[in-house]
Amino acid sequence: MLQRLVTIIGLVGLFYAGAAAEMPVGLVDTERIMEAEPRFVQAQREIDQMVDQFDGDRKKFEEELQDLSGRLQRAQENGREGSVDLYQRQLGEKTQVYQQFMTETYGPDGIIETNTSEIMDPLYDKLELACKNVGQQLAIPLILDRGTLGPLYAADTLDITDEVLAELKKIR
C-alpha cells in the first residue's frame, strides 16, 4: 500500500513537472489490450481452464468433507462409537489433505499463482517492450496504464493503445 502511494505521489510530481515542461504523456488501456490481443486472450483462456479444473477438485474435496461430516453426525446420534472413531479419523485426515491442497493450489506461492506468472510474464515483457518502442517512436517519455494509475483528466489524443496493439503484432 505504501509503495503504491509513493508511486502515485511520484507520478503526481511527474505530472506537475511534465505540465510545466509540456512533457507528453502516453496512456495505454491494458484492459483493452488484454481483450484485443490474441496472445493475451489465449493466455487468459488457459488460466481460466486451469482455475476451473482446480475449482472442480476443490468442490469434490468439500463434498467429501460434508459427506464424512454427515456420516459422523449420524454415527454420533445413533451411538455407534466404533463408527464415530472411524469417521473422526477419516474426517481429520481428509481435512489435512484438503488444507494442503488449498495451500499448494490457491496460496500465494501456489500452483495457480506460479502457472499464471509463467503464462503471463512473457506477455507482460512483450507489452513493456511494445510500450517502450512506441514511446521512443512518438517521443513520449511517460506512458501510464489508464486503468491502474489513470490521471483525473486525460485527453483522448494521449491514448496510444492502438499503436501499442500494432507494435505487439510485430513482436513475436
Legacy VTK file of the C-alpha trace (Angstrom):
# vtk DataFile Version 3.0
C-alpha trace
ASCII
DATASET POLYDATA
POINTS 172 float
0.000 0.000 0.000
2.794 2.395 0.938
4.678 1.562 -2.260
1.595 2.359 -4.361
1.111 5.657 -2.501
4.751 6.604 -3.126
4.292 5.677 -6.801
1.166 7.832 -7.064
2.872 10.763 -5.333
5.824 10.383 -7.712
3.501 10.324 -10.712
1.656 13.411 -9.491
5.050 15.101 -9.237
5.872 13.996 -12.763
2.528 15.338 -13.990
3.242 18.736 -12.470
6.802 18.730 -13.783
5.590 17.441 -17.154
2.879 20.050 -17.376
5.435 22.765 -16.705
7.768 21.391 -19.371
4.900 20.311 -21.646
6.042 16.710 -21.392
3.826 14.407 -23.448
2.271 11.517 -21.565
1.005 8.353 -23.221
-1.864 6.318 -21.885
-2.404 2.640 -22.591
-5.650 0.860 -21.841
-4.265 -2.516 -20.765
-7.758 -3.915 -20.246
-8.459 -3.251 -23.900
-5.151 -4.828 -24.889
-5.996 -7.922 -22.811
-9.285 -8.195 -24.717
-7.943 -7.334 -28.192
-4.541 -9.024 -28.357
-4.988 -12.734 -29.235
-2.000 -13.865 -27.166
-3.470 -12.310 -24.031
-6.900 -13.751 -24.818
-5.435 -17.242 -25.271
-3.370 -16.927 -22.084
-6.431 -15.878 -20.097
-8.360 -18.805 -21.563
-5.610 -21.198 -20.402
-5.617 -19.657 -16.936
-9.406 -19.848 -16.703
-9.355 -23.538 -17.697
-6.688 -24.278 -15.100
-8.636 -22.472 -12.364
-11.867 -24.219 -13.386
-10.154 -27.600 -13.078
-8.806 -26.777 -9.621
-12.194 -25.378 -8.577
-13.764 -28.686 -9.588
-11.210 -30.563 -7.474
-11.864 -28.194 -4.558
-15.625 -28.771 -4.786
-15.095 -32.549 -4.765
-12.986 -32.228 -1.620
-15.668 -30.104 0.021
-18.413 -32.569 -0.913
-16.367 -35.447 0.515
-15.795 -33.491 3.732
-19.517 -32.728 4.023
-20.353 -36.381 3.437
-17.919 -37.535 6.140
-19.228 -34.876 8.498
-22.797 -36.085 7.913
-21.770 -39.708 8.496
-20.004 -38.704 11.707
-23.047 -36.817 12.932
-25.382 -39.744 12.202
-22.988 -42.174 13.917
-22.916 -39.907 16.968
-26.722 -39.640 17.015
-27.051 -43.424 16.787
-24.399 -44.098 19.442
-22.122 -46.110 17.150
-18.794 -45.434 18.899
-16.698 -47.556 16.513
-18.069 -45.654 13.534
-17.653 -42.334 15.342
-13.944 -43.023 15.878
-13.513 -44.134 12.258
-15.301 -41.091 10.825
-13.441 -38.689 13.119
-10.116 -40.122 11.987
-11.145 -40.033 8.294
-12.500 -36.507 8.635
-9.269 -35.332 10.287
-7.114 -36.932 7.605
-9.277 -35.612 4.769
-9.272 -32.128 6.314
-5.457 -32.119 6.400
-5.264 -33.220 2.766
-7.816 -30.548 1.827
-5.875 -27.820 3.658
-2.648 -28.887 1.963
-4.407 -28.891 -1.423
-5.762 -25.387 -0.791
-2.364 -24.026 0.230
-0.490 -25.685 -2.620
-3.107 -24.682 -5.175
-4.554 -21.314 -4.130
-1.818 -19.992 -1.817
0.438 -17.039 -2.658
3.117 -19.389 -3.999
0.617 -21.995 -5.137
0.206 -23.722 -8.452
-2.293 -21.205 -9.810
-0.110 -18.201 -8.987
3.034 -19.885 -10.317
1.413 -21.090 -13.549
-0.270 -17.735 -14.111
3.086 -15.993 -13.794
4.709 -18.458 -16.175
1.967 -17.821 -18.730
1.624 -14.050 -18.339
5.147 -12.783 -17.578
6.459 -13.267 -21.145
3.405 -11.410 -22.461
3.900 -8.574 -19.971
7.534 -8.361 -21.105
6.346 -8.004 -24.721
3.810 -5.359 -23.694
6.541 -3.454 -21.881
8.772 -3.645 -24.970
5.911 -2.509 -27.226
5.227 0.458 -24.921
8.928 1.359 -24.876
9.146 1.143 -28.681
6.028 3.265 -29.222
7.187 5.742 -26.599
10.522 6.136 -28.383
8.893 6.365 -31.817
6.439 9.033 -30.673
8.863 10.796 -28.297
6.622 10.100 -25.303
8.750 9.825 -22.196
5.979 8.636 -19.884
3.309 6.035 -20.616
0.744 5.149 -17.989
-1.737 2.345 -17.644
-5.056 4.067 -17.950
-6.746 1.525 -15.659
-4.448 1.477 -12.649
-2.826 4.885 -12.381
-5.001 6.935 -14.673
-4.952 10.681 -14.240
-8.019 12.624 -13.266
-8.204 14.067 -16.756
-6.550 12.943 -19.939
-7.270 13.973 -23.489
-8.190 11.095 -25.779
-5.352 12.153 -28.072
-2.918 10.798 -25.455
-4.291 7.258 -25.787
-1.716 5.224 -27.747
-3.381 1.832 -27.223
-3.886 1.298 -30.979
-0.199 1.933 -31.651
0.826 -0.482 -28.860
-1.544 -3.138 -30.237
0.019 -2.708 -33.677
3.518 -2.929 -32.178
2.585 -6.084 -30.249
1.585 -7.709 -33.547
5.127 -7.048 -34.839
6.810 -8.593 -31.778
6.990 -12.375 -31.969
LINES 1 173
172 0 1 2 3 4 5 6 7 8 9 10 11 12 13 14 15 16 17 18 19 20 21 22 23 24 25 26 27 28 29 30 31 32 33 34 35 36 37 38 39 40 41 42 43 44 45 46 47 48 49 50 51 52 53 54 55 56 57 58 59 60 61 62 63 64 65 66 67 68 69 70 71 72 73 74 75 76 77 78 79 80 81 82 83 84 85 86 87 88 89 90 91 92 93 94 95 96 97 98 99 100 101 102 103 104 105 106 107 108 109 110 111 112 113 114 115 116 117 118 119 120 121 122 123 124 125 126 127 128 129 130 131 132 133 134 135 136 137 138 139 140 141 142 143 144 145 146 147 148 149 150 151 152 153 154 155 156 157 158 159 160 161 162 163 164 165 166 167 168 169 170 171
